[in-house]
Amino acid sequence: MSLIPREVFFTKGAGKHPEQLASFEMALRNAGIAKYNIVTVSSIFPPYCQVVSREVGTSRLNDGQILYAVMSKNSTREPNRLISASIGLAMPTDKGHYGYISEHHDFGIPAKKVGDYAEDLAATMLASTLGVELDLDKSYDEKKEQWKISGKIVRTMNVTQSAKGDTKGLWTTVLAAAVFIVEH
């Protein structure tokens, strides 16, 4: 049996609770994926896979279903501590080739920078498999220009969730996920 996802959706969420596990549950609920059994997987974007909206993706699922997902999460109970979780995606121009999904989480860094980092990480991994020469010392924007010029990477994106730790010390959890839809 070959499980190759043909669709994926991206989601994110945040939650707060006195217990860390329950704050994670709240983040899953906020992301719309709490009622599924989630198996985390590594970060290959399958050939011919289509990105669909969260609404379309969840409409194809059943309560209790096992889902395969690339997930990034982060938690704190330090008041006002900025936390972030991000998923980056890099898709090749050739739809028959696989792409990359990266996960990254951080503390104290604005969501835009965390998202750009995750996106850059996915694109750098894809570029290395496609033979695109990248100068790793260049900035994110400069590397993005190199991908475009190569013509081998068609799209990059990220989904990022950030939050500040609860002022009263509740656990705060953030997550971002790429959820694969596998038809059996």
Biotite code that builds the C-alpha atoms (Angstrom):
import biotite.structure as struc

atoms = struc.array([
    struc.Atom([0.000, 0.000, 0.000], chain_id="A", res_id=1, res_name="MET", atom_name="CA", element="C"),
    struc.Atom([1.400, 3.355, -1.053], chain_id="A", res_id=2, res_name="SER", atom_name="CA", element="C"),
    struc.Atom([0.274, 6.430, 0.861], chain_id="A", res_id=3, res_name="LEU", atom_name="CA", element="C"),
    struc.Atom([1.063, 9.398, -1.335], chain_id="A", res_id=4, res_name="ILE", atom_name="CA", element="C"),
    struc.Atom([-0.949, 12.500, -0.460], chain_id="A", res_id=5, res_name="PRO", atom_name="CA", element="C"),
    struc.Atom([-2.566, 14.303, -3.379], chain_id="A", res_id=6, res_name="ARG", atom_name="CA", element="C"),
    struc.Atom([-3.697, 17.300, -1.320], chain_id="A", res_id=7, res_name="GLU", atom_name="CA", element="C"),
    struc.Atom([-2.396, 19.314, 1.609], chain_id="A", res_id=8, res_name="VAL", atom_name="CA", element="C"),
    struc.Atom([-3.768, 22.207, 3.615], chain_id="A", res_id=9, res_name="PHE", atom_name="CA", element="C"),
    struc.Atom([-2.038, 24.627, 5.948], chain_id="A", res_id=10, res_name="PHE", atom_name="CA", element="C"),
    struc.Atom([-3.366, 25.768, 9.281], chain_id="A", res_id=11, res_name="THR", atom_name="CA", element="C"),
    struc.Atom([-2.273, 27.507, 12.460], chain_id="A", res_id=12, res_name="LYS", atom_name="CA", element="C"),
    struc.Atom([-3.566, 28.131, 15.947], chain_id="A", res_id=13, res_name="GLY", atom_name="CA", element="C"),
    struc.Atom([-2.893, 29.388, 19.456], chain_id="A", res_id=14, res_name="ALA", atom_name="CA", element="C"),
    struc.Atom([-4.223, 28.346, 22.838], chain_id="A", res_id=15, res_name="GLY", atom_name="CA", element="C"),
    struc.Atom([-3.941, 29.162, 26.542], chain_id="A", res_id=16, res_name="LYS", atom_name="CA", element="C"),
    struc.Atom([-4.634, 27.026, 29.611], chain_id="A", res_id=17, res_name="HIS", atom_name="CA", element="C"),
    struc.Atom([-3.207, 26.363, 33.109], chain_id="A", res_id=18, res_name="PRO", atom_name="CA", element="C"),
    struc.Atom([-1.917, 22.976, 31.845], chain_id="A", res_id=19, res_name="GLU", atom_name="CA", element="C"),
    struc.Atom([0.581, 22.768, 28.966], chain_id="A", res_id=20, res_name="GLN", atom_name="CA", element="C"),
    struc.Atom([-1.114, 19.774, 27.300], chain_id="A", res_id=21, res_name="LEU", atom_name="CA", element="C"),
    struc.Atom([-4.493, 21.505, 27.434], chain_id="A", res_id=22, res_name="ALA", atom_name="CA", element="C"),
    struc.Atom([-3.003, 24.672, 25.910], chain_id="A", res_id=23, res_name="SER", atom_name="CA", element="C"),
    struc.Atom([-1.790, 22.489, 23.026], chain_id="A", res_id=24, res_name="PHE", atom_name="CA", element="C"),
    struc.Atom([-5.329, 21.086, 22.702], chain_id="A", res_id=25, res_name="GLU", atom_name="CA", element="C"),
    struc.Atom([-6.680, 24.655, 22.594], chain_id="A", res_id=26, res_name="MET", atom_name="CA", element="C"),
    struc.Atom([-4.189, 25.493, 19.822], chain_id="A", res_id=27, res_name="ALA", atom_name="CA", element="C"),
    struc.Atom([-5.291, 22.383, 17.885], chain_id="A", res_id=28, res_name="LEU", atom_name="CA", element="C"),
    struc.Atom([-8.919, 23.477, 18.259], chain_id="A", res_id=29, res_name="ARG", atom_name="CA", element="C"),
    struc.Atom([-8.070, 26.975, 17.086], chain_id="A", res_id=30, res_name="ASN", atom_name="CA", element="C"),
    struc.Atom([-6.319, 25.423, 14.064], chain_id="A", res_id=31, res_name="ALA", atom_name="CA", element="C"),
    struc.Atom([-9.370, 23.234, 13.343], chain_id="A", res_id=32, res_name="GLY", atom_name="CA", element="C"),
    struc.Atom([-7.542, 19.901, 13.719], chain_id="A", res_id=33, res_name="ILE", atom_name="CA", element="C"),
    struc.Atom([-8.259, 18.816, 17.311], chain_id="A", res_id=34, res_name="ALA", atom_name="CA", element="C"),
    struc.Atom([-10.731, 16.063, 16.412], chain_id="A", res_id=35, res_name="LYS", atom_name="CA", element="C"),
    struc.Atom([-8.201, 14.011, 14.449], chain_id="A", res_id=36, res_name="TYR", atom_name="CA", element="C"),
    struc.Atom([-5.338, 11.679, 15.400], chain_id="A", res_id=37, res_name="ASN", atom_name="CA", element="C"),
    struc.Atom([-2.210, 13.402, 14.164], chain_id="A", res_id=38, res_name="ILE", atom_name="CA", element="C"),
    struc.Atom([0.941, 11.561, 13.164], chain_id="A", res_id=39, res_name="VAL", atom_name="CA", element="C"),
    struc.Atom([3.898, 13.866, 12.553], chain_id="A", res_id=40, res_name="THR", atom_name="CA", element="C"),
    struc.Atom([5.978, 13.170, 9.480], chain_id="A", res_id=41, res_name="VAL", atom_name="CA", element="C"),
    struc.Atom([9.078, 14.620, 7.901], chain_id="A", res_id=42, res_name="SER", atom_name="CA", element="C"),
    struc.Atom([9.030, 17.278, 5.317], chain_id="A", res_id=43, res_name="SER", atom_name="CA", element="C"),
    struc.Atom([8.642, 16.151, 1.707], chain_id="A", res_id=44, res_name="ILE", atom_name="CA", element="C"),
    struc.Atom([5.971, 17.839, -0.409], chain_id="A", res_id=45, res_name="PHE", atom_name="CA", element="C"),
    struc.Atom([4.814, 14.991, -2.703], chain_id="A", res_id=46, res_name="PRO", atom_name="CA", element="C"),
    struc.Atom([4.916, 15.230, -6.498], chain_id="A", res_id=47, res_name="PRO", atom_name="CA", element="C"),
    struc.Atom([1.597, 16.367, -8.025], chain_id="A", res_id=48, res_name="TYR", atom_name="CA", element="C"),
    struc.Atom([0.257, 17.380, -4.592], chain_id="A", res_id=49, res_name="CYS", atom_name="CA", element="C"),
    struc.Atom([-2.226, 20.261, -4.597], chain_id="A", res_id=50, res_name="GLN", atom_name="CA", element="C"),
    struc.Atom([-2.499, 22.933, -1.914], chain_id="A", res_id=51, res_name="VAL", atom_name="CA", element="C"),
    struc.Atom([-6.143, 23.362, -0.867], chain_id="A", res_id=52, res_name="VAL", atom_name="CA", element="C"),
    struc.Atom([-7.760, 25.680, 1.648], chain_id="A", res_id=53, res_name="SER", atom_name="CA", element="C"),
    struc.Atom([-8.278, 24.611, 5.250], chain_id="A", res_id=54, res_name="ARG", atom_name="CA", element="C"),
    struc.Atom([-12.035, 24.572, 4.660], chain_id="A", res_id=55, res_name="GLU", atom_name="CA", element="C"),
    struc.Atom([-11.742, 22.278, 1.643], chain_id="A", res_id=56, res_name="VAL", atom_name="CA", element="C"),
    struc.Atom([-9.226, 20.043, 3.426], chain_id="A", res_id=57, res_name="GLY", atom_name="CA", element="C"),
    struc.Atom([-11.223, 19.574, 6.605], chain_id="A", res_id=58, res_name="THR", atom_name="CA", element="C"),
    struc.Atom([-14.394, 18.904, 4.588], chain_id="A", res_id=59, res_name="SER", atom_name="CA", element="C"),
    struc.Atom([-12.685, 15.757, 3.271], chain_id="A", res_id=60, res_name="ARG", atom_name="CA", element="C"),
    struc.Atom([-11.934, 14.399, 6.767], chain_id="A", res_id=61, res_name="LEU", atom_name="CA", element="C"),
    struc.Atom([-13.818, 12.308, 9.319], chain_id="A", res_id=62, res_name="ASN", atom_name="CA", element="C"),
    struc.Atom([-13.736, 12.729, 13.101], chain_id="A", res_id=63, res_name="ASP", atom_name="CA", element="C"),
    struc.Atom([-11.078, 10.486, 14.621], chain_id="A", res_id=64, res_name="GLY", atom_name="CA", element="C"),
    struc.Atom([-9.273, 10.015, 11.309], chain_id="A", res_id=65, res_name="GLN", atom_name="CA", element="C"),
    struc.Atom([-5.498, 9.522, 11.348], chain_id="A", res_id=66, res_name="ILE", atom_name="CA", element="C"),
    struc.Atom([-3.822, 12.523, 9.729], chain_id="A", res_id=67, res_name="LEU", atom_name="CA", element="C"),
    struc.Atom([-0.248, 12.866, 8.622], chain_id="A", res_id=68, res_name="TYR", atom_name="CA", element="C"),
    struc.Atom([1.138, 16.344, 9.228], chain_id="A", res_id=69, res_name="ALA", atom_name="CA", element="C"),
    struc.Atom([4.337, 18.329, 9.333], chain_id="A", res_id=70, res_name="VAL", atom_name="CA", element="C"),
    struc.Atom([3.948, 20.362, 12.512], chain_id="A", res_id=71, res_name="MET", atom_name="CA", element="C"),
    struc.Atom([5.814, 23.104, 14.304], chain_id="A", res_id=72, res_name="SER", atom_name="CA", element="C"),
    struc.Atom([4.823, 24.056, 17.849], chain_id="A", res_id=73, res_name="LYS", atom_name="CA", element="C"),
    struc.Atom([6.100, 26.158, 20.700], chain_id="A", res_id=74, res_name="ASN", atom_name="CA", element="C"),
    struc.Atom([4.961, 26.830, 24.273], chain_id="A", res_id=75, res_name="SER", atom_name="CA", element="C"),
    struc.Atom([5.730, 29.165, 27.144], chain_id="A", res_id=76, res_name="THR", atom_name="CA", element="C"),
    struc.Atom([4.287, 30.167, 30.465], chain_id="A", res_id=77, res_name="ARG", atom_name="CA", element="C"),
    struc.Atom([6.575, 33.153, 30.811], chain_id="A", res_id=78, res_name="GLU", atom_name="CA", element="C"),
    struc.Atom([4.406, 36.311, 30.807], chain_id="A", res_id=79, res_name="PRO", atom_name="CA", element="C"),
    struc.Atom([4.709, 38.380, 27.609], chain_id="A", res_id=80, res_name="ASN", atom_name="CA", element="C"),
    struc.Atom([7.324, 36.034, 26.073], chain_id="A", res_id=81, res_name="ARG", atom_name="CA", element="C"),
    struc.Atom([6.893, 36.131, 22.290], chain_id="A", res_id=82, res_name="LEU", atom_name="CA", element="C"),
    struc.Atom([6.728, 32.659, 20.745], chain_id="A", res_id=83, res_name="ILE", atom_name="CA", element="C"),
    struc.Atom([6.270, 31.565, 17.143], chain_id="A", res_id=84, res_name="SER", atom_name="CA", element="C"),
    struc.Atom([5.781, 28.402, 15.122], chain_id="A", res_id=85, res_name="ALA", atom_name="CA", element="C"),
    struc.Atom([6.053, 28.295, 11.341], chain_id="A", res_id=86, res_name="SER", atom_name="CA", element="C"),
    struc.Atom([5.785, 25.959, 8.369], chain_id="A", res_id=87, res_name="ILE", atom_name="CA", element="C"),
    struc.Atom([7.571, 26.875, 5.118], chain_id="A", res_id=88, res_name="GLY", atom_name="CA", element="C"),
    struc.Atom([6.859, 25.408, 1.679], chain_id="A", res_id=89, res_name="LEU", atom_name="CA", element="C"),
    struc.Atom([8.932, 25.329, -1.507], chain_id="A", res_id=90, res_name="ALA", atom_name="CA", element="C"),
    struc.Atom([7.326, 23.843, -4.631], chain_id="A", res_id=91, res_name="MET", atom_name="CA", element="C"),
    struc.Atom([9.314, 22.977, -7.753], chain_id="A", res_id=92, res_name="PRO", atom_name="CA", element="C"),
    struc.Atom([8.330, 24.181, -11.225], chain_id="A", res_id=93, res_name="THR", atom_name="CA", element="C"),
    struc.Atom([8.257, 20.525, -12.324], chain_id="A", res_id=94, res_name="ASP", atom_name="CA", element="C"),
    struc.Atom([5.141, 19.156, -10.587], chain_id="A", res_id=95, res_name="LYS", atom_name="CA", element="C"),
    struc.Atom([6.537, 15.630, -11.016], chain_id="A", res_id=96, res_name="GLY", atom_name="CA", element="C"),
    struc.Atom([9.392, 16.454, -8.623], chain_id="A", res_id=97, res_name="HIS", atom_name="CA", element="C"),
    struc.Atom([8.987, 16.603, -4.862], chain_id="A", res_id=98, res_name="TYR", atom_name="CA", element="C"),
    struc.Atom([9.267, 19.813, -2.890], chain_id="A", res_id=99, res_name="GLY", atom_name="CA", element="C"),
    struc.Atom([10.078, 20.619, 0.719], chain_id="A", res_id=100, res_name="TYR", atom_name="CA", element="C"),
    struc.Atom([8.163, 21.623, 3.813], chain_id="A", res_id=101, res_name="ILE", atom_name="CA", element="C"),
    struc.Atom([10.150, 22.993, 6.726], chain_id="A", res_id=102, res_name="SER", atom_name="CA", element="C"),
    struc.Atom([9.194, 23.565, 10.325], chain_id="A", res_id=103, res_name="GLU", atom_name="CA", element="C"),
    struc.Atom([10.707, 26.202, 12.578], chain_id="A", res_id=104, res_name="HIS", atom_name="CA", element="C"),
    struc.Atom([9.867, 27.655, 15.972], chain_id="A", res_id=105, res_name="HIS", atom_name="CA", element="C"),
    struc.Atom([11.486, 30.510, 17.846], chain_id="A", res_id=106, res_name="ASP", atom_name="CA", element="C"),
    struc.Atom([11.359, 32.827, 20.852], chain_id="A", res_id=107, res_name="PHE", atom_name="CA", element="C"),
    struc.Atom([11.380, 36.628, 20.807], chain_id="A", res_id=108, res_name="GLY", atom_name="CA", element="C"),
    struc.Atom([11.415, 36.937, 17.008], chain_id="A", res_id=109, res_name="ILE", atom_name="CA", element="C"),
    struc.Atom([8.563, 38.637, 15.110], chain_id="A", res_id=110, res_name="PRO", atom_name="CA", element="C"),
    struc.Atom([6.273, 36.352, 13.089], chain_id="A", res_id=111, res_name="ALA", atom_name="CA", element="C"),
    struc.Atom([7.384, 37.837, 9.733], chain_id="A", res_id=112, res_name="LYS", atom_name="CA", element="C"),
    struc.Atom([11.026, 36.960, 10.391], chain_id="A", res_id=113, res_name="LYS", atom_name="CA", element="C"),
    struc.Atom([10.177, 33.460, 11.646], chain_id="A", res_id=114, res_name="VAL", atom_name="CA", element="C"),
    struc.Atom([7.992, 32.849, 8.586], chain_id="A", res_id=115, res_name="GLY", atom_name="CA", element="C"),
    struc.Atom([10.639, 34.129, 6.200], chain_id="A", res_id=116, res_name="ASP", atom_name="CA", element="C"),
    struc.Atom([13.196, 31.856, 7.882], chain_id="A", res_id=117, res_name="TYR", atom_name="CA", element="C"),
    struc.Atom([10.962, 28.765, 7.507], chain_id="A", res_id=118, res_name="ALA", atom_name="CA", element="C"),
    struc.Atom([10.263, 29.640, 3.865], chain_id="A", res_id=119, res_name="GLU", atom_name="CA", element="C"),
    struc.Atom([13.964, 30.208, 3.200], chain_id="A", res_id=120, res_name="ASP", atom_name="CA", element="C"),
    struc.Atom([14.831, 26.883, 4.835], chain_id="A", res_id=121, res_name="LEU", atom_name="CA", element="C"),
    struc.Atom([12.368, 24.959, 2.628], chain_id="A", res_id=122, res_name="ALA", atom_name="CA", element="C"),
    struc.Atom([13.577, 26.727, -0.527], chain_id="A", res_id=123, res_name="ALA", atom_name="CA", element="C"),
    struc.Atom([17.228, 26.164, 0.346], chain_id="A", res_id=124, res_name="THR", atom_name="CA", element="C"),
    struc.Atom([16.608, 22.426, 0.823], chain_id="A", res_id=125, res_name="MET", atom_name="CA", element="C"),
    struc.Atom([14.742, 22.233, -2.489], chain_id="A", res_id=126, res_name="LEU", atom_name="CA", element="C"),
    struc.Atom([17.361, 24.298, -4.313], chain_id="A", res_id=127, res_name="ALA", atom_name="CA", element="C"),
    struc.Atom([20.107, 21.940, -3.161], chain_id="A", res_id=128, res_name="SER", atom_name="CA", element="C"),
    struc.Atom([18.280, 18.906, -4.628], chain_id="A", res_id=129, res_name="THR", atom_name="CA", element="C"),
    struc.Atom([17.633, 20.732, -7.920], chain_id="A", res_id=130, res_name="LEU", atom_name="CA", element="C"),
    struc.Atom([21.235, 21.854, -8.380], chain_id="A", res_id=131, res_name="GLY", atom_name="CA", element="C"),
    struc.Atom([20.490, 25.553, -7.891], chain_id="A", res_id=132, res_name="VAL", atom_name="CA", element="C"),
    struc.Atom([23.633, 27.263, -6.649], chain_id="A", res_id=133, res_name="GLU", atom_name="CA", element="C"),
    struc.Atom([22.833, 29.454, -3.636], chain_id="A", res_id=134, res_name="LEU", atom_name="CA", element="C"),
    struc.Atom([25.129, 31.710, -1.689], chain_id="A", res_id=135, res_name="ASP", atom_name="CA", element="C"),
    struc.Atom([24.112, 30.834, 1.866], chain_id="A", res_id=136, res_name="LEU", atom_name="CA", element="C"),
    struc.Atom([25.616, 34.104, 3.130], chain_id="A", res_id=137, res_name="ASP", atom_name="CA", element="C"),
    struc.Atom([23.125, 36.165, 1.113], chain_id="A", res_id=138, res_name="LYS", atom_name="CA", element="C"),
    struc.Atom([19.980, 37.588, 2.647], chain_id="A", res_id=139, res_name="SER", atom_name="CA", element="C"),
    struc.Atom([16.602, 35.897, 2.304], chain_id="A", res_id=140, res_name="TYR", atom_name="CA", element="C"),
    struc.Atom([15.512, 38.395, -0.381], chain_id="A", res_id=141, res_name="ASP", atom_name="CA", element="C"),
    struc.Atom([18.737, 37.929, -2.373], chain_id="A", res_id=142, res_name="GLU", atom_name="CA", element="C"),
    struc.Atom([18.374, 34.132, -2.263], chain_id="A", res_id=143, res_name="LYS", atom_name="CA", element="C"),
    struc.Atom([14.730, 34.476, -3.336], chain_id="A", res_id=144, res_name="LYS", atom_name="CA", element="C"),
    struc.Atom([15.931, 36.313, -6.454], chain_id="A", res_id=145, res_name="GLU", atom_name="CA", element="C"),
    struc.Atom([18.351, 33.438, -7.168], chain_id="A", res_id=146, res_name="GLN", atom_name="CA", element="C"),
    struc.Atom([15.471, 30.899, -7.003], chain_id="A", res_id=147, res_name="TRP", atom_name="CA", element="C"),
    struc.Atom([13.360, 32.985, -9.381], chain_id="A", res_id=148, res_name="LYS", atom_name="CA", element="C"),
    struc.Atom([16.232, 33.374, -11.848], chain_id="A", res_id=149, res_name="ILE", atom_name="CA", element="C"),
    struc.Atom([16.889, 29.612, -11.829], chain_id="A", res_id=150, res_name="SER", atom_name="CA", element="C"),
    struc.Atom([13.285, 28.944, -12.927], chain_id="A", res_id=151, res_name="GLY", atom_name="CA", element="C"),
    struc.Atom([13.283, 25.699, -10.912], chain_id="A", res_id=152, res_name="LYS", atom_name="CA", element="C"),
    struc.Atom([11.296, 26.848, -7.876], chain_id="A", res_id=153, res_name="ILE", atom_name="CA", element="C"),
    struc.Atom([7.826, 28.085, -8.732], chain_id="A", res_id=154, res_name="VAL", atom_name="CA", element="C"),
    struc.Atom([6.358, 28.977, -5.345], chain_id="A", res_id=155, res_name="ARG", atom_name="CA", element="C"),
    struc.Atom([7.342, 29.490, -1.741], chain_id="A", res_id=156, res_name="THR", atom_name="CA", element="C"),
    struc.Atom([5.087, 30.353, 1.165], chain_id="A", res_id=157, res_name="MET", atom_name="CA", element="C"),
    struc.Atom([4.806, 30.092, 4.921], chain_id="A", res_id=158, res_name="ASN", atom_name="CA", element="C"),
    struc.Atom([2.136, 29.820, 7.576], chain_id="A", res_id=159, res_name="VAL", atom_name="CA", element="C"),
    struc.Atom([3.155, 31.279, 10.930], chain_id="A", res_id=160, res_name="THR", atom_name="CA", element="C"),
    struc.Atom([1.473, 31.665, 14.308], chain_id="A", res_id=161, res_name="GLN", atom_name="CA", element="C"),
    struc.Atom([2.874, 33.831, 17.072], chain_id="A", res_id=162, res_name="SER", atom_name="CA", element="C"),
    struc.Atom([1.574, 34.893, 20.475], chain_id="A", res_id=163, res_name="ALA", atom_name="CA", element="C"),
    struc.Atom([2.792, 36.498, 23.660], chain_id="A", res_id=164, res_name="LYS", atom_name="CA", element="C"),
    struc.Atom([2.825, 34.459, 26.838], chain_id="A", res_id=165, res_name="GLY", atom_name="CA", element="C"),
    struc.Atom([-0.229, 34.988, 29.021], chain_id="A", res_id=166, res_name="ASP", atom_name="CA", element="C"),
    struc.Atom([0.254, 37.856, 31.492], chain_id="A", res_id=167, res_name="THR", atom_name="CA", element="C"),
    struc.Atom([-1.011, 35.666, 34.373], chain_id="A", res_id=168, res_name="LYS", atom_name="CA", element="C"),
    struc.Atom([1.356, 32.796, 33.599], chain_id="A", res_id=169, res_name="GLY", atom_name="CA", element="C"),
    struc.Atom([-1.021, 30.408, 31.828], chain_id="A", res_id=170, res_name="LEU", atom_name="CA", element="C"),
    struc.Atom([0.616, 28.086, 29.334], chain_id="A", res_id=171, res_name="TRP", atom_name="CA", element="C"),
    struc.Atom([0.498, 29.585, 25.841], chain_id="A", res_id=172, res_name="THR", atom_name="CA", element="C"),
    struc.Atom([1.012, 27.300, 22.848], chain_id="A", res_id=173, res_name="THR", atom_name="CA", element="C"),
    struc.Atom([1.275, 28.129, 19.146], chain_id="A", res_id=174, res_name="VAL", atom_name="CA", element="C"),
    struc.Atom([1.368, 25.741, 16.212], chain_id="A", res_id=175, res_name="LEU", atom_name="CA", element="C"),
    struc.Atom([1.523, 25.693, 12.449], chain_id="A", res_id=176, res_name="ALA", atom_name="CA", element="C"),
    struc.Atom([0.888, 22.587, 10.365], chain_id="A", res_id=177, res_name="ALA", atom_name="CA", element="C"),
    struc.Atom([0.830, 21.211, 6.847], chain_id="A", res_id=178, res_name="ALA", atom_name="CA", element="C"),
    struc.Atom([-1.862, 18.517, 6.918], chain_id="A", res_id=179, res_name="VAL", atom_name="CA", element="C"),
    struc.Atom([-1.825, 15.833, 4.227], chain_id="A", res_id=180, res_name="PHE", atom_name="CA", element="C"),
    struc.Atom([-5.028, 14.342, 2.874], chain_id="A", res_id=181, res_name="ILE", atom_name="CA", element="C"),
    struc.Atom([-4.544, 10.671, 2.012], chain_id="A", res_id=182, res_name="VAL", atom_name="CA", element="C"),
    struc.Atom([-7.302, 8.776, 0.233], chain_id="A", res_id=183, res_name="GLU", atom_name="CA", element="C"),
    struc.Atom([-7.499, 5.076, 1.035], chain_id="A", res_id=184, res_name="HIS", atom_name="CA", element="C"),
])
